[in-house]
Amino acid sequence: MKEKMHPELHEVKVHCACGNEFMTRSTKKELRVEVCAACHPFFTGKQRLMDTEGRVEKFNKKYAKKEAAPAVVETTPEA
């Protein structure tokens, strides 16, 4: 095999947003992830909304059913 063809691998600790840490090998010196196998809904079986940049609220606001308020008709007595 040719020398200096493949990148150098490092033993790194992966830090997840949920607090989980584990060791792996990577070409990067440090890895920080948002979702890992300990907190991912596919592996845990729990649904978790991950709102990045307010996308969930934006979707709910855009497609929420607007409840029509009953029309209030005021009558004034004419004398």
N, C-alpha and C positions, 0 to 999 in steps of 0.2 A: 504494500500500500504506500501511497505517497505520503510524505511527511508534511505536517502543517496544513493538511487539507480539511480536517475536522476541527470544529471549535472545542475549546477546553471545557470539560464538565467540572462543576463545583458541587460539593455537598452543601445544600442550603436548607434553611428552616423556612417553611411556608407559614405565614401568619394570615389567618382568616378573620373577617370582621366579627364573627361570632365568638372569637377568643380561642378557637382551636389552633394548635400548632403541630406540625409534623415535619419530618425530614424527607428530602428527596434530592435528586440531582438535576441540575439545570445549567445552562450556559450563562444565566444571570447570577449576580452575587446575592440578591435578596428578592423574595417573592411575597407580595401582599395580594390576597384575593378577597372578593366579596362573598363568595359562596363556596363551601367545600362539601365533602361527602357527609360530614356530621350535621350540616344544617340545610342541605338541599332537599326540597320537597319530594323529589323522586325517591330518594333513599330513606327519608324519615317517614314519609306517608302523611305528613302534616302540610296543609296549605299555608303558605306565608306570603303575604303581599310585600313585594320589595319595591318601594316607591323611589324611583330615581328621578330627580328633577320635577317632582309634582305631577308625573304622568297619570297616576291613578286618579287624582282629584280632577285633573283636566278632562279625562275621559268621562268620569262621572258627571261633571258639570255639563259637558257637551251633549251627552246622550241620556241624561236623567229625564224621566217623564215629569213633565211639568203639571202639577196638580192645578186644575182650574179652580180658582176661588169662586164661591157662589156670589153672584151679583147681588149687591145690596141696593135695594131701591128705597129711597126715602120719600115719604109722602108728607106734604105739608097741608094742614087743614086750611081750606079756604073759607073765609067767613064773609 
